[in-house]
C-alpha cells in the first residue's frame, strides 16, 4: 500500500475530496515524523508501537575484503505490533 492508496481509501470511505484526503494523510505522517524525531514513542492502540532506539558504535567486517570497519552510532526505528494485530494476521 502506498500513500496514494491511503488517500484513495479515505476518499472512497469517508467522502472527503482527494485534496482533503491527501492533506489528512500528509498531516498524520508529518506529526508522526516530528514525534519520532524528538525521540518520543508512538503508541497506536490495536496496531502497535513505533520506538526510536539508539545503537552504539560497533566493529563490523567488510564481507568482500574481511577488513574490520567501525559502524557508527545511529538511531533506528523499530515497530512492535500489538497482540490485536498479531492475532488478526494469524487469524487466532
C-alpha positions in Angstrom: 0.0 0.0 0.0 1.3 3.4 -0.9 0.5 6.9 0.4 -1.7 7.4 -2.7 -3.6 4.2 -1.8 -4.3 5.6 1.6 -5.5 8.9 0.1 -7.8 6.9 -2.2 -9.1 4.8 0.6 -10.0 7.9 2.7 -11.6 9.5 -0.4 -13.8 6.4 -1.0 -14.7 5.5 2.6 -15.3 9.0 4.1 -16.2 11.1 1.1 -13.6 13.9 1.6 -12.2 15.4 -1.6 -8.9 13.9 -2.8 -7.2 17.2 -1.8 -8.6 17.0 1.8 -7.7 13.3 2.0 -4.2 14.0 0.8 -3.9 16.8 3.4 -5.0 14.5 6.2 -2.6 11.7 5.2 0.3 14.3 5.0 -0.6 15.8 8.4 -0.7 12.4 10.1 2.7 11.4 8.6 4.3 14.8 9.4 3.0 14.5 13.0 4.4 11.0 13.4 7.8 12.0 11.8 8.1 15.1 14.2 7.2 12.9 17.2 9.8 10.3 16.3 12.5 12.9 15.5 12.1 14.1 19.1 12.8 10.6 20.3 9.2 10.0 21.6 7.3 6.8 21.2 4.1 6.4 19.2 1.6 4.0 20.5 -1.5 3.2 18.3 -3.9 1.1 20.3 -4.8 -2.1 18.4 -2.0 -1.6 16.0 1.4 -1.3 17.7 4.3 0.9 18.9 6.9 2.8 17.0 10.0 3.4 19.0 13.3 5.2 18.2 16.3 3.3 19.7 19.9 4.4 19.9 22.5 2.0 18.7 26.1 2.2 19.9 29.1 2.2 17.5 30.4 -1.3 16.9 33.0 -3.1 14.9 31.9 -4.8 11.7 33.6 -6.6 8.8 33.6 -5.9 5.1 32.4 -9.3 3.7 34.4 -8.9 0.4 37.8 -8.0 1.9 37.5 -9.2 5.5 38.7 -5.8 6.7 37.3 -4.6 10.0 35.4 -1.3 10.0 33.7 0.7 12.6 29.9 1.0 12.2 28.9 4.4 13.5 26.4 5.1 16.3 22.9 5.8 14.9 19.2 5.9 15.8 16.9 3.3 14.3 13.1 3.0 14.1 11.5 -0.2 15.4 7.9 -1.4 15.3 6.3 -3.8 17.7 2.9 -5.0 16.6 0.1 -5.2 19.2 -1.4 -8.5 20.3 -4.6 -7.5 18.4 -2.7 -7.0 15.1 -0.7 -10.3 15.7 -4.0 -12.2 16.2 -5.6 -10.6 13.1 -2.6 -11.5 11.0 -2.6 -15.1 12.3 -6.5 -15.4 12.5 -6.3 -16.7 16.0 
